[in-house]
Amino acid sequence: QVQLVESGGGLVQPGGSLRLSCAASRSINTLNAMGWYRQAPGKQRELVARITRGGSTNYADSVKGRFTITRDSAKNTVYLRMNSLKPEDTAVYYCNGADNLGFVYWGQGTQVTVSS
C-alpha cells in the first residue's frame, strides 16, 4: 500500500508557473513508474507526464516543452514543474504510482486554475 499526497496547486495567471509535489508514504524506488494525470470538468482523466524508476520520461503533446516531471528518491517525492500555463491547463491534477505487482495508487488530487 502506498499513500500519495499532492500539493502545490492553486490559482495562477496565464503564462505563470506552478510546481506540484507528490509525496509518497514509502520509497518511490519500489514503484515502477509515477505519473501526473489531470481531469478537467466534463472531460476524461488524461496522462500529463510520467517518469519511470530509471528516470525515463514521457509527456502529453499538449504540455511538451512547458512541463517537466522529476523525482527525488531521497524525499520520496515526484514533482511537476509547469511553465507557460494556459487556461486549458485548468484541471484537477492527480499523482499516480504503479508497483511491480500491477497495483495502481492515486492521490486525492490538487486543483490548478489558470485564469486572469
C-alpha positions as CSV (number, residue, x, y, z in Angstrom):
1,Q,0.0,0.0,0.0
2,V,1.2,3.5,-0.9
3,Q,-0.4,6.8,0.1
4,L,0.3,9.6,-2.3
5,V,-0.3,13.2,-1.3
6,E,-0.3,16.1,-3.8
7,S,0.3,19.7,-3.0
8,G,1.2,22.9,-4.8
9,G,-2.0,23.6,-6.8
10,G,-3.7,27.0,-6.9
11,L,-4.8,29.9,-9.0
12,V,-2.3,31.4,-11.5
13,Q,-2.5,33.8,-14.3
14,P,-1.9,32.7,-17.9
15,G,1.8,32.5,-18.6
16,G,2.6,31.8,-15.0
17,S,4.2,28.8,-13.3
18,L,3.4,26.3,-10.6
19,R,5.2,23.3,-9.1
20,L,3.2,20.4,-8.0
21,S,4.6,17.9,-5.5
22,C,3.6,14.3,-4.8
23,A,4.9,12.8,-1.6
24,A,4.8,9.0,-1.2
25,S,4.4,7.1,2.1
26,R,7.2,4.7,1.1
27,S,10.2,4.6,-1.1
28,I,9.4,5.6,-4.7
29,N,12.1,3.2,-5.8
30,T,9.6,0.4,-5.1
31,L,7.3,1.8,-7.8
32,N,8.0,1.1,-11.4
33,A,6.7,4.4,-12.6
34,M,4.9,7.5,-11.3
35,G,2.9,10.0,-13.2
36,W,0.7,13.0,-13.2
37,Y,-2.8,12.9,-14.7
38,R,-5.4,15.7,-14.9
39,Q,-9.1,15.9,-15.3
40,A,-11.0,18.9,-16.4
41,P,-14.7,19.3,-15.9
42,G,-16.7,17.2,-18.3
43,K,-13.5,15.5,-19.7
44,Q,-11.8,12.2,-19.1
45,R,-8.7,11.9,-17.0
46,E,-5.6,12.1,-19.1
47,L,-1.9,11.4,-18.7
48,V,0.1,14.6,-18.4
49,A,3.6,13.2,-17.7
50,R,5.2,10.0,-16.5
51,I,8.6,9.0,-15.1
52,T,10.0,5.5,-14.6
53,R,12.2,4.3,-11.8
54,G,15.1,4.6,-14.2
55,G,14.3,8.2,-14.9
56,S,12.8,7.9,-18.4
57,T,10.0,10.4,-19.1
58,N,7.2,10.9,-21.5
59,Y,4.7,13.8,-21.8
60,A,1.4,14.6,-23.4
61,D,1.9,16.5,-26.6
62,S,-0.1,19.4,-25.2
63,V,2.5,20.0,-22.4
64,K,5.8,19.1,-24.1
65,G,8.3,21.9,-23.7
66,R,6.3,23.5,-20.9
67,F,6.0,20.9,-18.2
68,T,8.8,18.9,-16.5
69,I,8.5,15.8,-14.3
70,T,11.3,15.0,-11.9
71,R,11.8,12.6,-9.0
72,D,13.7,12.9,-5.7
73,S,14.2,9.4,-4.3
74,A,15.7,10.8,-1.1
75,K,12.5,12.7,-0.4
76,N,10.2,10.1,-1.9
77,T,8.6,12.9,-3.9
78,V,7.8,13.4,-7.6
79,Y,7.4,16.9,-8.9
80,L,5.7,18.5,-11.9
81,R,7.0,21.9,-12.9
82,M,4.5,23.7,-15.1
83,N,5.6,26.8,-17.0
84,S,3.8,29.0,-19.5
85,L,0.4,27.9,-18.1
86,K,-2.7,28.2,-20.3
87,P,-6.4,28.4,-19.4
88,E,-6.8,24.9,-20.9
89,D,-4.4,23.5,-18.3
90,T,-7.1,24.1,-15.7
91,A,-7.9,20.8,-14.1
92,V,-7.6,18.7,-11.0
93,Y,-4.1,17.1,-11.1
94,Y,-3.7,13.6,-9.7
95,C,-0.5,11.8,-8.8
96,N,-0.3,8.1,-9.8
97,G,2.1,5.3,-8.9
98,A,2.3,1.7,-10.1
99,D,4.2,-1.1,-8.5
100,N,5.6,-4.3,-10.0
101,L,2.6,-6.3,-8.9
102,G,0.3,-4.3,-11.0
103,F,-1.3,-2.2,-8.3
104,V,-2.0,1.4,-9.1
105,Y,-2.3,4.1,-6.5
106,W,-3.8,7.5,-6.7
107,G,-3.6,10.7,-4.7
108,Q,-6.6,12.8,-3.8
109,G,-5.9,15.5,-6.4
110,T,-5.0,19.2,-6.3
111,Q,-6.8,21.9,-8.2
112,V,-4.9,24.0,-10.8
113,T,-6.8,27.0,-12.1
114,V,-5.3,29.2,-14.8
115,S,-7.2,32.4,-15.2
116,S,-6.8,36.2,-15.3
